[in-house]
Every structure is written in C-alpha cells, then in structure tokens.
Amino acid sequence: MCLICLEFDKNAMSVAEGRRALGEMRVAVGPSHAKEVEAKLDEAEAEAATAAAAPATPTP
C-alpha cells in the first residue's frame, strides 16, 4: 500500500490532497496502482457529493 492510500484511509488526507499527491507519485506507484488510487478517490468524492446533496433531516 502506498502513502496516499495509508493517509487517505486514516482520513489524514482529503480527496484534493490525494489527487495532488498522486500527480507527484504516479510514476513511483505504477500505472495499475495509480488506477486503484484514482478509483478510491473518485468513490470518496462521489460519496461526499451524495452526502452533500441529501436533504438535512430536521432535529426535533
């Protein structure tokens, strides 16, 4: 596992930071793992967009 994955999984790195780091480390992690990291970041970004679009539940 690469540093991007480790830090992202610990919530110590945002999606934007992960993408920036991947840009710097793409050659070092290799093409297949770079695709895995991109997929992980895409998934997290989609989840965040879904959560932001969900209506807030009123509190009693």
Kinemage of the C-alpha trace (Angstrom):
@kinemage 1
@onewidth
@group {chain A} dominant
@subgroup {mainchain}
@vectorlist {calphas} color= white
{ca met a 1} P 0.000 0.000 0.000
{ca cys a 2} L 1.283 3.481 -0.848
{ca leu a 3} L 1.480 6.561 1.348
{ca ile a 4} L -1.520 8.103 -0.382
{ca cys a 5} L -3.669 5.090 0.474
{ca leu a 6} L -2.408 4.934 4.039
{ca glu a 7} L -3.018 8.612 4.741
{ca phe a 8} L -6.342 8.723 2.908
{ca asp a 9} L -7.624 5.651 4.768
{ca lys a 10} L -6.722 7.335 8.073
{ca asn a 11} L -8.674 10.448 6.980
{ca ala a 12} L -5.434 12.389 7.225
{ca met a 13} L -5.644 13.431 3.566
{ca ser a 14} L -8.519 14.955 1.617
{ca val a 15} L -9.538 13.918 -1.888
{ca ala a 16} L -7.903 17.056 -3.304
{ca glu a 17} L -4.676 16.345 -1.416
{ca gly a 18} L -4.781 12.734 -2.607
{ca arg a 19} L -5.135 13.821 -6.224
{ca arg a 20} L -2.275 16.299 -5.864
{ca ala a 21} L -0.068 13.664 -4.254
{ca leu a 22} L -0.958 11.131 -6.947
{ca gly a 23} L 0.124 13.634 -9.580
{ca glu a 24} L 3.530 13.755 -7.921
{ca met a 25} L 3.807 9.998 -7.254
{ca arg a 26} L 2.110 8.495 -10.330
{ca val a 27} L 5.368 7.103 -11.753
{ca ala a 28} L 6.502 5.754 -8.392
{ca val a 29} L 3.260 3.863 -7.673
{ca gly a 30} L 2.931 2.489 -11.194
{ca pro a 31} L 0.039 2.594 -13.628
{ca ser a 32} L -2.073 -0.193 -12.122
{ca his a 33} L -1.948 1.158 -8.568
{ca ala a 34} L -2.477 4.707 -9.849
{ca lys a 35} L -5.774 3.489 -11.348
{ca glu a 36} L -6.717 1.932 -7.992
{ca val a 37} L -5.950 5.187 -6.178
{ca glu a 38} L -7.951 7.177 -8.724
{ca ala a 39} L -10.907 4.823 -8.244
{ca lys a 40} L -10.674 5.175 -4.460
{ca leu a 41} L -10.573 8.969 -4.725
{ca asp a 42} L -13.434 9.013 -7.253
{ca glu a 43} L -15.553 6.869 -4.929
{ca ala a 44} L -14.872 9.085 -1.926
{ca glu a 45} L -15.677 12.187 -3.962
{ca ala a 46} L -18.962 10.660 -5.179
{ca glu a 47} L -19.920 9.695 -1.609
{ca ala a 48} L -19.204 13.218 -0.409
{ca ala a 49} L -21.299 14.702 -3.223
{ca thr a 50} L -24.174 12.351 -2.403
{ca ala a 51} L -23.994 13.245 1.286
{ca ala a 52} L -23.922 16.963 0.498
{ca ala a 53} L -26.924 16.647 -1.815
{ca ala a 54} L -29.014 14.700 0.704
{ca pro a 55} L -31.670 16.796 2.421
{ca ala a 56} L -30.954 17.592 6.023
{ca thr a 57} L -33.202 15.862 8.493
{ca pro a 58} L -34.889 18.277 10.871
{ca thr a 59} L -33.981 17.939 14.510
{ca pro a 60} L -36.869 17.897 16.976
